[in-house]
Amino acid sequence: MSFNIYLVGGAVRDKLLGRPYQERDWVVVGSTEDDMLAAGYKRVGKDFPVFLHPETKEEYALARTERKKGRGYYGFECHASPEVTLEEDLARRDLTINAIAESPNGELIDPYGGQADLENKILRHVSPAFSEDPVRILRLARFAAKLAPLGFKVSEETTALMQGMVEAGEVDALVPERVWQEMERALKEPEPNQFFLVLRSCGALAKIWPGLNTLWGVPQKIEYHPEVDTGIHTMMVLQQAVKLTNDPITRFAALCHDLGKGKTPSSEWPSHRGHEEKGVPLIQEFARQYRLPSEYRDLAIMVSRFHLHSHRAFELTAKTFVKTLERLDAFRQPERFEKFLMACQADATGRLGLEEKPYPQANRMREILQTAKAVDIQALITAGFEGGALGEKIHEARVKAIKGKLKIT
């Protein structure tokens, strides 16, 4: 039995970049399925010839080629045989930096210039076959979000290729689950704004998320938003959220906070009265389309509806405070309330020249919540209140407590 095994993909790329990596992928050249099974490997790939190592449980794939036979991610025909060369296998990969292999003795096999692109910090497609799979647009955008801190940029020719894919309708064939999978992974990266900017640069964002894409070119009042453009502001807010938390749910909520401004008639610009509520159906629609987990949807809706309440924490009445806390369900879900405050802080500081501005409103909101929570509900129950009457009494007691301790109306 004679076959060659090479380390490929992200592990080689990250090793060359000096970055840590957890998973290792292997490609096997000159082998068959029977050879792999005889060597103790276990077949796990349904569509592709992938096997688990009997000891390490790492994935080993037979060298293969792919041929486009239909639209979208699933429109491929796979061919694996001992005759498929390493270079042919690497040719089907998406980016040159992911098409480098390493032999067992440490020799690098780089037929498509991946090392040069790593050195020059370029994200470039391996071949025109990139255009056969629309998921590659999402993957490239995610790599941009991952590697932007190192200075990586998408090559002009790759952007042009992706634009052609969008115009040809390839992006329309993307399945919702895969779009959200890549987007959620991008939200965990150090510069998730690059994910959306890359999609916008090739026209894919207009197809995938028109409600977000619409924000560019929508002006805001310059006294509150020195950056003026709502799209620019939204990307700044997302990056401010990155500074505050690793939580993708909070980052997503920050991203969605001003979607309603895309619904403001141009005759009303740069004012956006009522944008908070206008954003809610846009979030609900996006959540339905891409089947978002409820925690993403719910926090995003709350931030859209109530972020201005947080910004006005030194102006609101005690009644408005209590009503807001109740609608945020802050008494029962304090952890989500903290995420809400972080998203609001990201909005307040995601503005040109205000990135380091303090946000005392967050502590004000926390203080008000703690004051309201100190109300003795058991005493009201002991006094005989129940049902709707109890709810009203709790509400009144919370308002009274806030007025008394914080001296607000």
Sequence and secondary structure as in RCSB ss.txt:
>XXXX:A:sequence
MSFNIYLVGGAVRDKLLGRPYQERDWVVVGSTEDDMLAAGYKRVGKDFPVFLHPETKEEYALARTERKKGRGYYG
FECHASPEVTLEEDLARRDLTINAIAESPNGELIDPYGGQADLENKILRHVSPAFSEDPVRILRLARFAAKLAPL
GFKVSEETTALMQGMVEAGEVDALVPERVWQEMERALKEPEPNQFFLVLRSCGALAKIWPGLNTLWGVPQKIEYH
PEVDTGIHTMMVLQQAVKLTNDPITRFAALCHDLGKGKTPSSEWPSHRGHEEKGVPLIQEFARQYRLPSEYRDLA
IMVSRFHLHSHRAFELTAKTFVKTLERLDAFRQPERFEKFLMACQADATGRLGLEEKPYPQANRMREILQTAKAV
DIQALITAGFEGGALGEKIHEARVKAIKGKLKIT
>XXXX:A:secstr
   EEEEETHHHHHHHHT      EEEEES  HHHHHHTT EE  SSS EEE TTT  EEEE EEEEE SSSTT 
EEEEE TT  HHHHHHTSSBGGG  EE TTS EE TT HHHHHHHTEE BSSGGGGG THHHHHHHHHHHHHGGG
T EE HHHHHHHHHHHHTTGGGG  HHHHHHHHHHHHTSS THHHHHHHHHHTHHHHH HHHHTTTT B  TTT 
TT BHHHHHHHHHHHHHHH S HHHHHHHHHTTGGGGGS GGGTT  TTHHHHHHHHHHHHHHHHT  HHHHHHH
HHHHHHHHHHHTTTT  HHHHHHHHHHTTTTT HHHHHHHHHHHHHHHH STT TT   THHHHHHHHHHHHHTS
 HHHHHHTT  HHHHHHHHHHHHHHHHHHHH   
